[in-house]
């Protein structure tokens, strides 16, 4: 019985929608724009969030960064407290490696942007990173070809380099980079490895645009004493050791290495990825709320449009409703008939909104090097919102139609 009721209601709704094509098109346009706006925002936010969280995870949850500046996402940053702090130095790495008991690996890194060249090809603002040998124990280097530095090569400052995928594509479009000699800010270096392509990273952690060199070679290119080189000591905890335990030990060791008085404030920062995660959680909450507000207004306009059209439809078909009731049609049938029309109209609008979102995100993949995809969760969300808007917008007109007196309805012109 319910199936027959549903089938008949859908058929009547479809006939009404196809019989008034222009009106139906104008009605679903508002829902289409609303669903497109809200789902596109959510799709972009989800893609950005996945990209950023992937970048943060690649840093490692059990890694602490010894730096001059602490990471902070607060409204006010007291930079004046940290401006005179010293930057981490290479000798501090040696001291920590000798004394630390809770660490699995400790490494040093410098990084700055320089121009690199090979014959007539050049890339400006490439990231040149100078690393100590144990850096590979903290950040895994996936190589498509070639090899990593040996201990002797790193300590001896050999003129060698690992290059990112984008660097390889830019400098060697038609050649194999291995064994070739490139120039980094005027210094020659032989390519011994090509890093696997990682894709765009919004936090700048991708190796695609980086050139990795031994630390003692990078001294010819980068100044370890300069804050612009962002000198950082990376410390990875042992498997059974928490970050808190390791940070307690590092705090004591660094205070001793820098000869700080017992009551003196630390002149170093111990940063960990959980600080980044917390900061971006708050950011994405704000963006998500903004997405609901932007899309909500569009959907609200579309919902009012559907409600208005349904009231017009009820008025136009009042005589027909009276005839249907006089022939035995129940109130529930009339209710379902108009409610089905409203839901169908809204669902079609939602479908086209999702289709438009899919087209835009597909085109976007060819423009930016980042995975932007319409997920199943967002598809279900879009269709669910569409159906709910259809039910809410169409219920009052449908209910008023179901309550019409058949005699009065037939007399209506």
Secondary structure, 3 states (H helix, E strand, C coil): CHHHHHHHHHHHHHHHHHHCHHHHHHHHHHHHHHHHHHHHHHHHHHHHHHHHHHHHHHHCCCEEEEECCCCCCCCCCCHHHCCCCCCCCHHHHHHHHHHCCCEEEEEEEEEEEEEEEECCEEEEEEEEEEECCCHHHHCCCCEEEECCCCHHHHHHCCCEEEECHHHHHHHCCCCCCCCCEEEECCEEEEEEEEECCCCCCCCCCCCCCEEEEEHHHHCCCCCCCCHHHCCEEEEEECCCCCHHHHHHHHHHHHHHHCCCCCCCCCCCEEEEHHHHHHHHHHHHHHHHHHHHHHHHHHHHHHHHHHHHHHHHHHHHCHHHHHHHHHCCCCHHHHHHHHHHHHHHHHHHHHHHHHHHHHHHHHHHHCCCCCCCCCCHHHHHHHHHHHHHHHHHHHHHHHHHHHCCCHHHHHHCC
